[in-house]
Amino acid sequence: MSDQADAPAKPAGPPKQKTSKLVLLLLLANLGGTGYGVFLAMQTAEAAAHAAPAAQAHEPEKPKNEVGPVTPLEPFIVNLNEPDASRYLKATFELEVASAEVIAQLEKLKRPVRDEVLRYLSSLSVADTQGEAGKSKIQKEVITRIDRQLGGEQVRRLFIVEFMVQ
């Protein structure tokens, strides 16, 4: 027993080299994996970039919010359908149409188109004309009635230029 007590304590040596080698190995594996992931992502992005123009070549070009020909309509002044009061609506519209030929067609069908719109507007009550929802409904219905006179979907949009109820 005395041999063990008399022996001096061994000084602690440098840390084990196994730990630093393991950390270095893990860092290299992580770097390699990250590099491979970036490589795959770039290859996928490059393949998609090359495929996009080929796919677009087969699709017809769509107009980019281009405004077609616009033509004004003469103002409409009608009595509203109010049994107890005499109320009036004055409305002015502009039409965006599919082509310049539609403007010429509208000129030829001016009387039937005005008649159709006047009949519709005079059937409205004051409540029908109020608010954004009422005006949107009026826009849709006027477009539908004009398209019916033109024989197809020729009107793209209807712009309300003036709208007054008195």
C-alpha positions as CSV (number, residue, x, y, z in Angstrom):
1,M,0.0,0.0,0.0
2,S,2.7,2.3,0.7
3,D,4.0,2.0,-2.9
4,Q,0.8,3.6,-4.1
5,A,0.8,6.3,-1.6
6,D,4.4,7.3,-2.2
7,A,4.0,7.5,-6.0
8,P,3.5,11.0,-7.3
9,A,0.4,11.8,-9.2
10,K,0.8,11.7,-12.9
11,P,0.4,15.1,-14.6
12,A,-2.6,15.4,-17.0
13,G,-1.3,15.2,-20.6
14,P,-2.7,16.9,-23.7
15,P,-6.3,16.1,-24.6
16,K,-7.0,13.1,-26.7
17,Q,-6.5,13.5,-30.4
18,K,-9.6,11.3,-31.2
19,T,-12.0,14.1,-30.3
20,S,-10.5,16.7,-32.6
21,K,-10.2,14.2,-35.5
22,L,-13.9,13.3,-35.1
23,V,-15.0,17.0,-35.2
24,L,-12.8,17.6,-38.3
25,L,-14.4,14.6,-40.0
26,L,-17.9,15.8,-39.1
27,L,-17.2,19.3,-40.5
28,L,-15.9,17.8,-43.7
29,A,-19.0,15.6,-44.1
30,N,-21.2,18.6,-43.4
31,L,-19.4,20.7,-46.0
32,G,-19.6,18.0,-48.6
33,G,-23.3,17.4,-48.0
34,T,-24.1,21.1,-48.2
35,G,-22.1,21.5,-51.4
36,Y,-23.9,18.6,-53.0
37,G,-27.3,20.0,-52.0
38,V,-26.4,23.4,-53.5
39,F,-25.3,21.7,-56.7
40,L,-28.6,19.8,-57.0
41,A,-30.6,22.9,-56.3
42,M,-28.7,24.8,-59.0
43,Q,-29.2,22.0,-61.5
44,T,-32.9,21.9,-60.9
45,A,-33.2,25.7,-61.2
46,E,-31.2,25.7,-64.4
47,A,-33.4,22.9,-65.9
48,A,-36.6,24.8,-65.0
49,A,-35.2,28.0,-66.6
50,H,-34.5,26.1,-69.8
51,A,-37.9,24.4,-69.8
52,A,-39.9,27.6,-69.2
53,P,-39.1,29.3,-72.6
54,A,-40.0,26.0,-74.4
55,A,-43.3,25.8,-72.6
56,Q,-44.1,29.5,-73.4
57,A,-43.3,29.0,-77.1
58,H,-46.3,26.7,-77.4
59,E,-48.7,29.0,-75.6
60,P,-50.3,32.0,-77.4
61,E,-49.2,35.4,-76.1
62,K,-51.8,37.0,-73.7
63,P,-52.3,40.7,-73.8
64,K,-50.8,42.4,-70.7
65,N,-53.6,44.5,-69.4
66,E,-53.9,46.3,-72.7
67,V,-57.0,48.5,-73.0
68,G,-58.8,47.8,-76.2
69,P,-60.7,50.4,-78.3
70,V,-63.0,52.5,-76.1
71,T,-66.1,54.3,-77.3
72,P,-68.4,56.6,-75.4
73,L,-72.2,56.2,-75.3
74,E,-74.5,59.1,-75.2
75,P,-75.8,60.0,-71.7
76,F,-78.9,58.1,-70.4
77,I,-81.5,60.0,-68.5
78,V,-84.4,57.9,-67.2
79,N,-87.2,58.0,-64.6
80,L,-86.5,55.4,-62.0
81,N,-89.1,52.9,-60.9
82,E,-90.3,54.6,-57.8
83,P,-94.0,54.6,-57.4
84,D,-94.3,57.3,-54.7
85,A,-91.8,59.8,-56.1
86,S,-90.4,61.2,-59.3
87,R,-86.7,60.1,-59.2
88,Y,-84.2,60.4,-62.1
89,L,-81.0,58.7,-63.1
90,K,-78.4,60.3,-65.3
91,A,-75.7,57.9,-66.4
92,T,-72.9,58.1,-68.9
93,F,-70.9,55.1,-69.9
94,E,-67.8,54.2,-72.0
95,L,-67.4,50.8,-73.5
96,E,-64.1,48.9,-74.0
97,V,-64.7,46.6,-76.9
98,A,-62.8,43.7,-78.5
99,S,-61.9,45.5,-81.7
100,A,-62.4,48.6,-83.8
101,E,-64.9,46.7,-85.9
102,V,-67.2,46.4,-82.9
103,I,-67.3,50.3,-82.7
104,A,-68.6,50.4,-86.3
105,Q,-71.1,47.7,-85.4
106,L,-72.2,49.7,-82.4
107,E,-72.8,52.7,-84.6
108,K,-75.1,50.6,-86.9
109,L,-77.0,49.2,-83.9
110,K,-77.1,52.5,-82.0
111,R,-80.9,52.7,-81.6
112,P,-81.5,49.1,-80.5
113,V,-78.6,49.3,-78.0
114,R,-79.9,52.6,-76.5
115,D,-83.4,51.1,-76.3
116,E,-82.2,48.0,-74.5
117,V,-80.1,50.1,-72.0
118,L,-82.9,52.6,-71.4
119,R,-85.4,49.9,-70.7
120,Y,-83.1,48.3,-68.2
121,L,-82.1,51.5,-66.4
122,S,-85.7,52.7,-66.1
123,S,-86.7,49.4,-64.4
124,L,-84.3,50.2,-61.5
125,S,-85.3,51.6,-58.2
126,V,-83.2,54.1,-56.1
127,A,-82.1,51.2,-53.9
128,D,-80.8,49.3,-56.9
129,T,-78.5,52.2,-57.8
130,Q,-76.8,52.6,-54.5
131,G,-73.5,51.3,-53.3
132,E,-70.7,49.5,-55.1
133,A,-72.6,46.3,-55.3
134,G,-75.5,48.0,-57.1
135,K,-73.2,49.7,-59.6
136,S,-71.4,46.4,-60.3
137,K,-74.7,44.7,-61.0
138,I,-75.7,47.5,-63.3
139,Q,-72.3,47.2,-65.2
140,K,-72.7,43.5,-65.6
141,E,-76.3,43.7,-66.8
142,V,-75.6,46.6,-69.3
143,I,-72.7,44.6,-70.7
144,T,-74.9,41.5,-71.1
145,R,-77.7,43.5,-72.8
146,I,-75.3,45.2,-75.2
147,D,-73.5,41.9,-76.0
148,R,-76.9,40.4,-76.8
149,Q,-77.5,43.1,-79.3
150,L,-74.1,42.7,-80.9
151,G,-74.4,38.9,-81.1
152,G,-71.6,37.7,-78.8
153,E,-69.1,38.7,-76.2
154,Q,-67.8,41.9,-77.8
155,V,-67.8,44.2,-74.8
156,R,-64.8,43.8,-72.5
157,R,-65.6,46.4,-69.8
158,L,-68.0,49.1,-69.1
159,F,-66.7,52.3,-67.5
160,I,-69.1,54.5,-65.5
161,V,-68.2,58.0,-66.4
162,E,-71.1,59.8,-64.8
163,F,-73.8,58.4,-62.4
164,M,-76.2,60.7,-60.6
165,V,-79.6,60.0,-59.0
166,Q,-81.9,62.9,-58.2
